Structure formats: structure tokens, C-alpha cells
Amino acid sequence: MHILDEIVEKRKEDIKKYGYTFGVAVPEKRLRGITPFLLKKGAVLEVKRASPSKGDIAPGLDAAKTAETYAEAGAAAISVLTEKRYFKGDLNDLMAVCRSVDSYAVRTGKIAPCVLRKDFILCPEEIDVAYRCGADVVLLIARILDDDMLLEMVKKCRTLGISALLELRLDDDLRKLALIAEKAGTDNLVCGVNSRDLSTFAIDLLTPAGILDEIRHIAGKDVRVIFESGIRTPKAAAFAGSMGFYGMLLGEAAARNPGEAAALAAAFVNAAPSRNAEKWLSFAKAVRAKKHLSGGGKKPFVKICGLTNASDAISAFECGADFLGFIFCAKSPRNVSAETVREIKKALLERAEQSGGNVSPLPVLIAVITECNSAEGRAAISLAEEGTVDIIQLHGKTASDEFFAEEALSSLPHYAAVNVSTEDDLDKIDELRKIGEPRILVDAQSAGKIGGTGMQVQGSLCTAVSKKIKLWLAGGISSENVRQIVQDYEPELIDVNSGIESAPGKKDVQKMKALFGQLL
């Protein structure tokens, strides 16, 4: 039984035993007005004591004082977890927060933040209880409610004059959204996408991005969509804001450090669209499309790296490579110049034009750098700025540190690559995830070399990484082992270099074809 199923079953038991108020005394009628939910872009900060995945987060939290801190930090809304068994909250917290924000509004003359009851609500009677306690909006998790019940609950919210935050994640959730749009309308509906899978509690920052356009297509382009969970720093909050989400729900990060709530909220609200966000939105949709085309299969994206000439690049393109990588490092035998990459791109465009649409779209072009401030690094960055290459791969700590130190560079499409040989190296991945990097390439560690060594990452490290983030894997991949690697570790992307070469920088077309043949 998944943890989500367990929570739902225990909740049903508790409702049967204690009733819809779970033993808490609540008013017979609502005692406060209704504040509209999220009328402008903003952050939803959460009153949260614990969770099944993290254990105690803020066990001594005072709900009323925390709500006041959040209001002063500029929260657009305050989410209150009222589930007791696993999150250590209850309806008393909800009522305390409502009183606190009303007092804040009277004292300051400002509009009180909206109050959300966040729980695993299963029936309309619980919505009535939330309304009486003062909630302005309730969370409805689509995956735990059947069609009829979900429709009834959305309509119940409308009757009471409050909003419903509909949490979506699965394909079937989108089907339910379409049903609601058709049969109930979406005027009181705000959509949320949880980056955390409630069955496993694994986090993927690209899950919300992957279905953002689909939600807008179903519910209308003006539908408000909230990015839920997984944000821990202002940089990560800015990443979510730059992708076009209308709201951001912060749980653990806000509850552990209420004093940092203002910085988190401001980073999200003030974030502007960026080329980096645009590329990750595009990739997130490509992940969903690939999953659907393969019937849910595990075929990875393929990056062919270390290309140095147009002939090899065209061969990789025709084999079906999704990404082509060019190394900008004077120490590498595969080092290329900016002019060479421009010529290769021209040749690829000509090949695509000649095909008359009989080959796949042009692969994503990636410039690999080890130092931003070297001549090679500056040349690669210029190619990204002008749009000749699509993404910069920051290979190693030096490149990442230099890149993130310059605010102006962060808007360029990028991801980091980390060399790993021991579990201590996984700390680098955690640091990058914390600042909102949605994907990180892992490569084998080799003294004095950045890649293309033919060495493989240890299997135990591959497994450990895949528990943290979708696995992007480089190092020692060839036609001889690729099928086993995909079977064992289910990488989302594989990066292949020396395993398909006849000499450093020269690809062997037959080896390349054999590699792709193993992925059919």
C-alpha cells in the first residue's frame, strides 16, 4: 500500500470514529467574511508541523504567530494542514490562523491573506466543516476522488462561495478536470500541480511544467495554476515563477524558517520569464510526449557528445539523437571552436531541409564548458546568447560556481554535470537541487579528465541518484551495455561519447547505429 492509500484509509477510519470534525469543536456557522483566493500572482505559505516523508518539521509551531509572520511576509494565502495522524495538524490550527489574519487586517488596514484548508478531504461534509471554521478555499486531490464525488464537491464549494484548489498530477486527473470544466465550470477553481508524488513522496520539479499547457488548454488560458512543493530557496522559487505559474505553495521551506518567507515569496512574485525557463518547459512537455508515444516505456533521451565535425553530427541526427554535445575545453581532444559549431548547425539545418520532413526535428544543441571565464567558455556562452546552441552544460564545480555567481548568466538555458565516484559526491547534487536545478547529469570521476574516459558510474551511485532526481547518466555507455543500463537504472537521458568512437572526436557510424538499435 502506498502512503497516500494508507492516509486515505486511516482517514476513513477516523471519520467513522470521530465524525467530520475529528472531535474538534467548531462553530455552527461561519463567523468571518470570505477572501477571494489568489487574485494576483503570489505565494501560498504553509502552517505545517510534520510530514510522512520528513517527520517532524516544526513540532513546536504556533499556528497563529506563524500566520502573522506569513502575512507580514506578503503571503497571498496561508495553507493550513489539518490532518492529524501524519502531519500533526487539526481544525484548531485552521481557526487560529483565520483569527490571526483577521486581526492582522484590522491592525494594518490591509487585506487579510486567504486561508486554505489543506487536507485529504473525501466528502462534501468536510467542506462544510472547513467553511464553518473560516476557510476561504479547500484542497481537493483529484486522484483520491471519483468523478461524481469530485463534481459534487466542486459544486459544494461554489454554493458556499469559496474556492476549490484542485490538485492534478496524473493523466486521469486531467480527464477529471475536463469533466469539471464541462459539467460544473471552472469559475471557482484554481489548479495546482504537486511536484511531489503523494504515493512515493519523490519530487520532480518538472512535473508541474509538463502539464501546465494541458491544464490551460482544458480549463482556459486564464486559469490560475499553482506550483506545489519542492521549493526550498529563493533561487528555486524564482525558477518556478519564471515558468509562468500564478502561485507557489511552500510547505517545509516556510515552516522550518518562517523568517525567510518574505524572500521566498518575493523571489517567486518578481521572477520574469527567461530562456532557461522556456527550455525546461519545452523539455518537460517532451518528457510527457515521449512517455505517451512509447506507451509508458523506459526508452531514454539520447545525447551524443564530443562531436567535432558535421558528418558525425548529421549521422547522430539521422540515427535519432535528441541532443548533440560540443565540448569547449582546451584540454579535451574533442575541443571545438565556435565557428565549427556554427558550420555544423548550418549543415544540420540543410540536411533537415533536404529531408522534406522525413527525419526528426533538429536535435537540441549543447555547449559543454568547464570554465566560464576561459576563452572557450566565453565562446560557448556567446553561442548560447546568439541562439546557435540551445543549452549550456556546466561540467564540474568550477563551471557551476562561476556561472551561478553571475546573475545575468542564470537566465541562459543550462544544466550542471557532476562527476561522482563516492557517496560524498552526491552532496553536490543536493546543493544543485536545492537551488532549483531540475536536472543534473552524473558522470564518472577521472583525475584530470572531464569526460569521454570510458569509465562507468558505480551502479550503487546510479541507484542513489535516481532516488533524488531523474537520472541523467554519462560514462562508459556503448552498444554492448546500454540495454542493461536502461533496464537496471531507467535513466531519463543517456550521454554517450567515447563508446561510439573510432578515435577521440571521431564517431564510428556503425557503433552509433548499433547503440540506437539496442534502444528499439
C-alpha positions as CSV (number, residue, x, y, z in Angstrom):
1,M,0.0,0.0,0.0
2,H,1.3,3.4,-1.0
3,I,1.5,6.1,1.7
4,L,-1.3,8.0,0.0
5,D,-3.6,5.0,0.1
6,E,-2.7,4.4,3.8
7,I,-3.5,8.0,4.7
8,V,-6.9,7.8,2.9
9,E,-7.8,4.5,4.6
10,K,-6.8,5.8,8.1
11,R,-8.8,9.0,7.4
12,K,-11.9,7.0,6.6
13,E,-11.5,5.1,9.9
14,D,-11.1,8.4,11.9
15,I,-14.2,9.9,10.2
16,K,-16.2,6.9,11.2
17,K,-14.9,7.1,14.8
18,Y,-14.8,10.8,15.4
19,G,-17.0,12.4,12.8
20,Y,-16.3,15.1,10.2
21,T,-14.8,17.5,12.8
22,F,-12.4,14.8,14.1
23,G,-13.5,15.6,17.6
24,V,-12.8,19.4,17.4
25,A,-15.5,21.8,18.5
26,V,-16.3,24.1,15.5
27,P,-18.8,26.9,15.1
28,E,-22.3,26.1,14.0
29,K,-22.0,28.8,11.3
30,R,-19.2,30.8,9.7
31,L,-18.1,33.9,11.7
32,R,-16.0,35.7,9.1
33,G,-16.2,37.0,5.6
34,I,-14.7,35.3,2.5
35,T,-11.5,36.4,1.0
36,P,-11.1,35.6,-2.7
37,F,-8.3,33.2,-3.5
38,L,-5.2,34.3,-5.4
39,L,-6.5,37.3,-7.4
40,K,-2.9,38.1,-8.3
41,K,0.4,36.2,-8.6
42,G,1.6,35.2,-5.1
43,A,2.9,32.7,-2.7
44,V,0.9,30.4,-0.5
45,L,2.8,29.7,2.7
46,E,2.0,26.7,4.8
47,V,1.4,26.1,8.5
48,K,2.9,22.6,8.7
49,R,4.3,20.7,11.7
50,A,5.3,17.3,10.1
51,S,5.0,15.1,7.1
52,P,5.3,11.4,6.4
53,S,8.5,11.9,4.3
54,K,10.3,14.3,6.6
55,G,9.0,13.5,10.1
56,D,8.9,16.5,12.4
57,I,9.4,19.8,10.6
58,A,8.3,22.4,13.1
59,P,6.7,20.4,16.0
60,G,6.5,23.5,18.3
61,L,4.9,25.7,15.7
62,D,2.4,28.3,16.9
63,A,-0.2,28.5,14.1
64,A,-1.4,32.0,14.9
65,K,2.0,33.5,15.3
66,T,3.2,31.8,12.1
67,A,0.3,33.1,10.2
68,E,1.1,36.6,11.3
69,T,4.7,36.2,10.2
70,Y,3.5,34.9,6.8
71,A,1.0,37.8,6.4
72,E,3.8,40.3,7.1
73,A,6.0,38.5,4.6
74,G,3.5,39.2,1.9
75,A,1.8,35.8,1.6
76,A,-1.1,35.9,-0.8
77,A,-2.6,32.9,1.1
78,I,-1.9,30.7,4.1
79,S,-2.3,27.0,3.8
80,V,-3.2,25.1,7.0
81,L,-2.6,21.4,7.2
82,T,-5.4,20.0,9.3
83,E,-4.5,16.2,9.0
84,K,-3.5,14.9,12.4
85,R,-2.0,11.4,12.1
86,Y,0.8,12.2,9.6
87,F,1.0,16.0,9.6
88,K,0.1,16.7,13.3
89,G,-2.4,19.5,12.5
90,D,-6.1,19.8,13.2
91,L,-9.0,22.2,12.8
92,N,-7.9,24.2,15.8
93,D,-5.0,25.4,13.7
94,L,-7.3,26.4,10.9
95,M,-9.5,28.5,13.2
96,A,-6.4,30.0,14.9
97,V,-5.0,31.1,11.5
98,C,-8.3,32.7,10.5
99,R,-8.4,34.7,13.7
100,S,-4.8,35.7,13.3
101,V,-5.1,37.0,9.7
102,D,-8.4,38.9,10.6
103,S,-6.5,40.6,13.4
104,Y,-3.7,41.4,11.1
105,A,-6.2,43.0,8.6
106,V,-7.8,45.1,11.4
107,R,-4.4,46.2,12.8
108,T,-2.8,47.1,9.4
109,G,-5.7,48.1,7.3
110,K,-4.5,45.6,4.7
111,I,-6.5,42.7,3.1
112,A,-6.1,39.5,5.0
113,P,-4.4,36.6,3.2
114,C,-6.8,34.0,2.0
115,V,-6.9,30.8,4.2
116,L,-6.7,27.4,2.6
117,R,-7.6,24.2,4.4
118,K,-5.2,21.6,3.1
119,D,-6.2,18.0,3.8
120,F,-7.2,14.7,2.3
121,I,-10.8,15.8,2.0
122,L,-13.1,12.9,1.0
123,C,-16.7,14.2,1.1
124,P,-18.8,17.4,0.9
125,E,-19.5,17.3,4.7
126,E,-15.8,18.1,5.3
127,I,-16.1,21.1,3.0
128,D,-19.0,22.4,5.1
129,V,-16.8,22.0,8.2
130,A,-14.0,23.9,6.6
131,Y,-16.3,26.7,5.6
132,R,-17.7,27.0,9.2
133,C,-14.1,27.1,10.5
134,G,-13.4,30.0,8.3
135,A,-11.6,28.5,5.3
136,D,-11.8,30.5,2.0
137,V,-10.6,27.6,-0.1
138,V,-10.2,23.9,0.3
139,L,-7.8,21.5,-1.4
140,L,-9.4,18.7,-3.5
141,I,-6.9,16.0,-4.6
142,A,-8.2,14.7,-7.9
143,R,-6.5,11.3,-7.7
144,I,-8.3,10.2,-4.4
145,L,-11.8,11.3,-5.5
146,D,-14.0,9.6,-8.1
147,D,-15.8,11.6,-10.8
148,D,-19.2,12.0,-9.1
149,M,-17.8,12.9,-5.7
150,L,-15.3,15.4,-7.2
151,L,-18.1,17.1,-9.2
152,E,-20.3,17.3,-6.1
153,M,-17.5,18.8,-4.0
154,V,-16.6,21.5,-6.6
155,K,-20.3,22.4,-6.8
156,K,-20.5,22.5,-3.0
157,C,-17.7,25.0,-2.8
158,R,-19.4,27.2,-5.3
159,T,-22.7,27.0,-3.3
160,L,-20.8,28.2,-0.2
161,G,-19.0,30.9,-2.1
162,I,-15.5,29.6,-1.5
163,S,-12.8,28.4,-4.0
164,A,-11.6,24.9,-4.7
165,L,-7.9,24.2,-5.2
166,L,-7.9,21.1,-7.5
167,E,-4.6,19.2,-7.2
168,L,-3.7,17.5,-10.5
169,R,-0.8,15.3,-11.5
170,L,-1.8,12.2,-13.4
171,D,-3.3,11.8,-16.9
172,D,-6.6,10.7,-15.3
173,D,-6.6,13.9,-13.2
174,L,-6.6,15.9,-16.4
175,R,-9.6,13.9,-17.6
176,K,-11.4,14.8,-14.4
177,L,-10.5,18.4,-14.9
178,A,-12.1,18.3,-18.4
179,L,-15.2,16.7,-16.8
180,I,-15.5,19.5,-14.3
181,A,-15.0,22.1,-17.0
182,E,-17.8,20.6,-19.0
183,K,-20.3,19.8,-16.2
184,A,-19.6,22.3,-13.4
185,G,-17.5,25.1,-14.9
186,T,-14.2,26.5,-13.6
187,D,-15.1,29.9,-12.2
188,N,-14.4,29.0,-8.6
189,L,-11.5,26.7,-9.5
190,V,-7.7,27.1,-9.1
191,C,-5.5,24.3,-10.3
192,G,-2.4,23.1,-8.5
193,V,0.3,20.6,-9.6
194,N,2.3,18.9,-6.9
195,S,6.0,18.3,-7.8
196,R,5.9,15.6,-5.0
197,D,4.3,12.3,-5.9
198,L,2.0,11.6,-2.9
199,S,2.4,7.9,-3.5
200,T,6.1,7.8,-3.1
201,F,6.9,11.4,-1.9
202,A,9.6,11.6,-4.7
203,I,9.9,15.2,-6.1
204,D,10.3,16.2,-9.7
205,L,10.4,20.0,-10.3
206,L,9.4,19.4,-14.0
207,T,6.1,17.6,-13.3
208,P,4.2,20.8,-12.9
209,A,5.8,22.3,-16.0
210,G,5.0,19.2,-18.1
211,I,1.2,19.6,-17.8
212,L,0.9,23.4,-17.5
213,D,-0.2,23.9,-21.1
214,E,-2.6,20.9,-21.0
215,I,-4.3,22.4,-17.9
216,R,-4.7,25.8,-19.7
217,H,-6.0,24.0,-22.8
218,I,-8.7,22.3,-20.8
219,A,-9.7,25.0,-18.3
220,G,-8.9,28.1,-20.4
221,K,-5.7,30.1,-20.9
222,D,-6.6,32.4,-17.9
223,V,-6.9,29.5,-15.4
224,R,-4.7,30.1,-12.3
225,V,-2.2,27.3,-11.8
226,I,-0.1,26.8,-8.6
227,F,3.3,25.1,-8.4
228,E,3.2,22.9,-5.3
229,S,6.0,21.6,-3.1
230,G,9.7,21.1,-3.7
231,I,10.9,24.7,-3.4
232,R,13.5,25.4,-0.7
233,T,15.4,28.5,-1.7
234,P,14.7,31.9,-3.3
235,K,16.6,30.7,-6.4
236,A,14.3,27.7,-6.7
237,A,11.3,30.0,-6.1
238,A,12.4,32.3,-8.9
239,F,12.7,29.3,-11.2
240,A,9.1,28.3,-10.5
241,G,8.0,31.9,-11.0
242,S,9.8,32.2,-14.3
243,M,7.9,29.3,-15.8
244,G,4.6,31.2,-15.7
245,F,2.9,29.7,-12.6
246,Y,0.4,32.0,-11.0
247,G,1.0,30.8,-7.5
248,M,3.6,28.8,-5.5
249,L,2.8,26.7,-2.4
250,L,5.6,26.4,0.1
251,G,5.4,23.9,2.9
252,E,8.6,22.7,4.5
253,A,10.8,25.6,3.5
254,A,8.4,28.2,5.0
255,A,7.5,26.1,8.1
256,R,11.2,25.5,9.0
257,N,12.2,29.1,8.5
258,P,9.3,31.5,8.7
259,G,11.7,34.4,8.8
260,E,12.8,33.6,5.2
261,A,9.2,33.5,3.9
262,A,9.4,37.1,2.6
263,A,12.5,36.4,0.5
264,L,10.9,33.2,-0.9
265,A,7.6,35.0,-1.8
266,A,9.4,38.0,-3.4
267,A,11.6,35.8,-5.5
268,F,8.6,34.0,-6.9
269,V,6.5,37.1,-7.5
270,N,9.2,39.1,-9.1
271,A,10.5,36.3,-11.4
272,A,10.3,37.2,-15.0
273,P,10.1,34.7,-18.0
274,S,13.5,33.5,-19.1
275,R,15.1,31.5,-21.9
276,N,16.1,28.9,-19.3
277,A,12.5,28.5,-18.1
278,E,11.3,28.3,-21.7
279,K,13.8,25.4,-22.5
280,W,12.8,23.5,-19.4
281,L,9.1,24.0,-20.1
282,S,9.8,22.6,-23.6
283,F,11.7,19.6,-22.2
284,A,9.0,18.8,-19.6
285,K,6.5,18.6,-22.4
286,A,8.8,16.4,-24.4
287,V,9.1,14.0,-21.5
288,R,5.3,13.6,-21.4
289,A,5.1,13.2,-25.2
290,K,7.9,10.6,-25.1
291,K,6.1,8.7,-22.4
292,H,2.8,8.7,-24.3
293,L,4.5,7.7,-27.6
294,S,6.3,4.8,-26.0
295,G,3.2,3.6,-24.2
296,G,4.8,4.4,-20.9
297,G,8.1,2.7,-21.8
298,K,11.5,3.5,-20.5
299,K,13.4,4.5,-23.6
300,P,15.7,7.3,-22.6
301,F,16.6,10.5,-24.4
302,V,20.0,10.2,-26.1
303,K,22.7,12.8,-26.2
304,I,25.7,12.2,-28.5
305,C,28.6,14.2,-27.1
306,G,32.1,15.1,-28.1
307,L,31.1,15.9,-31.8
308,T,33.8,17.7,-33.8
309,N,32.5,17.6,-37.4
310,A,29.4,18.0,-39.5
311,S,29.5,14.4,-40.9
312,D,29.3,12.8,-37.4
313,A,26.7,15.3,-36.3
314,I,24.4,14.5,-39.3
315,S,24.9,10.8,-38.6
316,A,23.8,11.2,-35.0
317,F,20.9,13.3,-36.2
318,E,19.8,10.6,-38.6
319,C,20.1,7.9,-36.0
320,G,17.7,9.8,-33.8
321,A,19.8,11.6,-31.2
322,D,17.8,14.0,-29.1
323,F,20.8,16.1,-28.0
324,L,24.1,16.8,-29.7
325,G,27.0,18.0,-27.4
326,F,30.1,20.1,-28.3
327,I,33.0,20.4,-25.9
328,F,34.6,23.8,-25.3
329,C,37.7,22.9,-23.3
330,A,41.3,23.4,-24.4
331,K,42.4,20.3,-22.5
332,S,40.0,18.0,-24.3
333,P,40.9,16.1,-27.5
334,R,37.3,16.9,-28.6
335,N,37.6,20.6,-28.2
336,V,35.8,22.6,-30.9
337,S,35.7,26.2,-31.9
338,A,32.6,28.4,-32.1
339,E,33.0,28.6,-35.9
340,T,33.0,24.9,-36.2
341,V,29.7,24.6,-34.3
342,R,28.2,27.3,-36.4
343,E,29.2,25.3,-39.5
344,I,27.8,22.1,-38.0
345,K,24.5,23.8,-37.2
346,K,24.2,25.1,-40.8
347,A,24.9,21.6,-42.1
348,L,22.2,20.1,-39.8
349,L,19.7,22.7,-41.0
350,E,20.5,22.0,-44.6
351,R,20.1,18.2,-44.0
352,A,16.8,18.8,-42.3
353,E,15.6,20.9,-45.2
354,Q,16.7,18.3,-47.8
355,S,14.8,15.6,-46.0
356,G,11.4,17.1,-46.7
357,G,10.2,16.3,-43.2
358,N,11.4,12.6,-43.3
359,V,13.7,13.0,-40.3
360,S,13.0,14.0,-36.7
361,P,13.1,17.7,-35.7
362,L,16.6,19.2,-35.2
363,P,18.3,17.9,-32.0
364,V,18.9,20.2,-29.1
365,L,22.5,21.6,-29.4
366,I,24.5,21.7,-26.2
367,A,27.8,23.5,-25.5
368,V,29.8,21.8,-22.7
369,I,32.1,24.1,-20.7
370,T,34.4,23.5,-17.8
371,E,35.2,27.2,-17.1
372,C,33.0,30.2,-17.8
373,N,35.9,32.6,-17.8
374,S,38.2,30.7,-20.3
375,A,38.3,31.7,-23.9
376,E,36.5,28.5,-24.8
377,G,33.8,29.1,-22.1
378,R,33.2,32.7,-23.3
379,A,32.9,31.5,-26.9
380,A,30.3,28.9,-25.8
381,I,28.3,31.4,-23.8
382,S,28.3,33.7,-26.8
383,L,26.9,30.9,-28.9
384,A,24.1,30.4,-26.4
385,E,23.4,34.1,-26.2
386,E,23.0,34.3,-30.0
387,G,21.0,31.1,-30.1
388,T,23.4,29.0,-32.1
389,V,23.4,26.4,-29.3
390,D,20.3,25.8,-27.2
391,I,21.8,24.9,-23.8
392,I,25.0,25.2,-21.8
393,Q,26.3,22.2,-19.9
394,L,28.2,23.3,-16.8
395,H,30.6,20.4,-16.4
396,G,32.2,20.4,-13.0
397,K,32.3,22.6,-9.9
398,T,34.3,25.4,-11.4
399,A,31.9,26.0,-14.3
400,S,28.9,25.8,-12.0
401,D,30.3,28.2,-9.4
402,E,31.4,30.7,-12.0
403,F,28.0,30.5,-13.8
404,F,25.8,30.9,-10.8
405,A,27.9,33.8,-9.4
406,E,26.8,35.9,-12.4
407,E,23.1,36.7,-12.2
408,A,23.0,37.7,-15.9
409,L,24.0,34.2,-17.0
410,S,21.4,32.3,-15.0
411,S,18.7,33.2,-17.5
412,L,20.5,31.3,-20.2
413,P,19.4,27.7,-20.7
414,H,21.7,25.5,-18.7
415,Y,22.1,22.4,-16.6
416,A,25.0,21.1,-14.5
417,A,27.1,17.9,-14.7
418,V,28.7,16.4,-11.6
419,N,31.5,13.9,-11.6
420,V,30.8,11.2,-8.9
421,S,32.9,8.4,-7.6
422,T,31.8,8.1,-3.9
423,E,28.6,8.9,-1.9
424,D,30.2,12.1,-0.7
425,D,30.0,13.4,-4.3
426,L,26.2,13.2,-4.1
427,D,26.2,16.3,-1.8
428,K,26.9,18.3,-4.9
429,I,23.7,17.1,-6.4
430,D,21.8,18.0,-3.3
431,E,23.2,21.5,-3.4
432,L,22.1,22.0,-7.0
433,R,18.6,20.6,-6.4
434,K,18.2,23.0,-3.5
435,I,18.7,26.0,-5.8
436,G,16.1,24.7,-8.2
437,E,18.1,22.9,-10.9
438,P,15.6,20.4,-12.3
439,R,18.1,18.0,-14.0
440,I,21.7,17.2,-13.3
441,L,24.0,15.0,-15.4
442,V,26.2,12.5,-13.5
443,D,29.4,11.3,-15.0
444,A,32.2,9.1,-13.8
445,Q,35.1,10.7,-11.9
446,S,38.6,10.5,-13.5
447,A,41.6,12.5,-12.3
448,G,42.4,15.4,-14.7
449,K,39.7,14.5,-17.2
450,I,36.1,15.9,-17.6
451,G,34.5,13.1,-19.6
452,G,34.9,10.8,-22.6
453,T,37.1,8.4,-20.5
454,G,35.0,5.2,-21.0
455,M,34.6,4.8,-17.2
456,Q,31.2,4.0,-15.8
457,V,29.5,5.4,-12.7
458,Q,29.1,2.8,-10.0
459,G,25.7,1.1,-10.0
460,S,25.1,1.9,-6.4
461,L,25.6,5.6,-7.1
462,C,23.3,5.4,-10.1
463,T,20.6,4.0,-7.8
464,A,21.2,6.6,-5.1
465,V,21.0,9.4,-7.7
466,S,17.8,8.1,-9.2
467,K,16.1,8.3,-5.7
468,K,16.9,12.0,-5.6
469,I,16.3,13.2,-9.2
470,K,15.5,11.7,-12.6
471,L,18.8,10.1,-13.7
472,W,20.8,11.7,-16.5
473,L,23.8,9.4,-16.9
474,A,27.1,9.6,-18.7
475,G,30.2,7.5,-18.6
476,G,31.2,4.3,-20.4
477,I,28.0,3.7,-22.3
478,S,28.1,1.7,-25.5
479,S,26.0,-0.6,-27.6
480,E,27.4,-3.5,-25.5
481,N,25.9,-2.3,-22.2
482,V,23.2,0.3,-23.0
483,R,20.3,-2.1,-22.8
484,Q,21.4,-3.4,-19.4
485,I,21.9,0.1,-18.1
486,V,18.5,1.2,-19.2
487,Q,17.0,-1.9,-17.7
488,D,18.8,-1.6,-14.3
489,Y,18.6,2.2,-13.7
490,E,15.9,3.6,-16.0
491,P,17.8,6.8,-16.9
492,E,15.7,9.6,-18.4
493,L,18.8,10.5,-20.5
494,I,22.0,8.8,-21.5
495,D,25.1,10.8,-22.6
496,V,27.3,8.8,-25.0
497,N,30.8,9.8,-26.1
498,S,33.8,7.5,-26.3
499,G,31.7,4.4,-26.5
500,I,30.8,5.1,-30.1
501,E,34.2,6.5,-31.3
502,S,36.9,5.1,-33.5
503,A,39.3,7.8,-32.1
504,P,38.8,10.8,-29.8
505,G,36.5,13.2,-31.5
506,K,35.7,10.9,-34.4
507,K,32.5,8.9,-34.2
508,D,32.1,5.4,-35.6
509,V,28.8,5.4,-37.5
510,Q,28.3,1.6,-37.2
511,K,28.8,1.8,-33.4
512,M,26.3,4.6,-33.3
513,K,23.8,2.7,-35.3
514,A,24.3,-0.4,-33.0
515,L,23.7,1.8,-29.9
516,F,20.4,3.1,-31.2
517,G,19.5,-0.4,-32.4
518,Q,19.7,-1.6,-28.8
519,L,17.2,1.0,-27.7
520,L,14.5,0.0,-30.1
